[in-house]
Amino acid sequence: MSSLQIKFLGGTREVGRSAIALKTKKTQVLLDYGVMLNHEPGFPMHIPPKDVDAIILTHSHLDHSGAIPIFYIHEKKTLYTNKLTSELNELLISDFIHLSSYYLPFEYLELKSMTRNSRHVDFGVEEKIGDIKFQLSNAGHIPGSAQILIDAEGKKLLYTGDFNTEDTRLLEGAKMEYNDLDAVIIESTYADEEHTERSELEKKFIADATDIVEMGGTVLIPAFGVGRSQEVACILAAHHFEHPVTIDGMIRGANSIMMRHGQFLRDSKLLKDALNSAHWIEGWRDRRKTARKPGVIISTAGMLKGGPSVFYISKIGKKARDAVFLVSYQIPGTPGRQLLDKGVCVIDGKMRKIKARVGHFDFSSHCGASELKESVKKLGGTPEIYVIHGAEGNCKLLARWIKKELGFEAIAPKTGDTFKV
């Protein structure tokens, strides 16, 4: 009888704080351990650090990585991930500690300990933790993002993490070629939504941005510092966008890390060209000047929860000739989601109607509904499927579809649920 046990500690029926504990007779590992970035950080279920042998991280976004330093307060666990994810992870968590106005249960000391205890694993290389074997493969989500294939207790389990099977300007899509699987843990962020065909979306984005700038306006593009901002810069460069492009926020640090690891990118030359032709903000004076000039500004944070975007929207949001183009998933309850749904945003401490044009361009780094379904159809074996990482009923929606259409056992677990494979 197999005794491979999965316990869901977070990221169930929600987007945020992804965390899964995987346990055999002898070994327990964590797959991701992230935070929920709402008004104050939300953490996954606690698990005693002494019971954890190691942590495997899929990618650097905080909803998958932001709580990992907790395991370095008294203990020294090995964190397995690739070199690019490790460096981006350090940048993002450092920024998280710096910007957090709430008490966090860790500090820079724990972050440094985490970095020292990181072990770099390349795609396709088998590693062993106790009686668990695993390997990472490209997830196509952000640079360095990985899926985890686990071999333990005679069972094969795939954790997709966040993934995208479509090629983008920045990355090659995930291949999803897996055989004889016994269990799959899959995300469902866009289970209810199709993405617009990429080339059409790019053309419309470039045309709309050009229109605004040629009429003397400024386009603010709030974007995640890792992944989306580089993708947008690549799209502008690939279409030979002729107007000024400015980059602001912690994107800068992420860019230099990515340029050192070009093997993870689809076209590192395109990214290099995009970054070399952009203007980089050098301080507040530069920021104020840029907000008044026609052009495109790519700035963190992607959901308008912080970063220079908050300053830019206070200037750009007041003018009808300007525009705000949202290019990232907007979690319910975030300022970006409020702007998208209601056309309002907090400026100078007051909720105001935004006069600037608001656009939404779904340059997603996640699979859309069709790609999710295709990915499940491709899986080898007759796996039990656990659907996570979806807001507003999407986990249940995808689980129902899998059960009905493919006949696999499919579950949308709740936090704290434990299953035997």
WOURQUI-V787988 format. One record per helix or strand. SS is the DSSP state (A for helix, B for strand). FROM is the first residue (numbers start at 1). TO is the last residue. Records with the same first field share a line. If there is no record, write none. Layout:
# WOURQUI-V787988
SS = FROM-TO / FROM-TO
This chain:
# WOURQUI-V787988
B = 5-10 / 19-23 / 28-33 / 35-37 / 41-43 / 54-56 / 78-81 / 118-120 / 127-129 / 132-138 / 146-152 / 155-159 / 183-187 / 218-222 / 245-248 / 279-280 / 295-299 / 323-326 / 344-347 / 350-353 / 357-360 / 384-388 / 410-411 / 418-420
A = 49-51 / 62-65 / 68-72 / 83-99 / 108-116 / 198-214 / 228-238 / 251-259 / 262-264 / 268-277 / 284-292 / 309-316 / 335-342 / 369-378 / 394-406
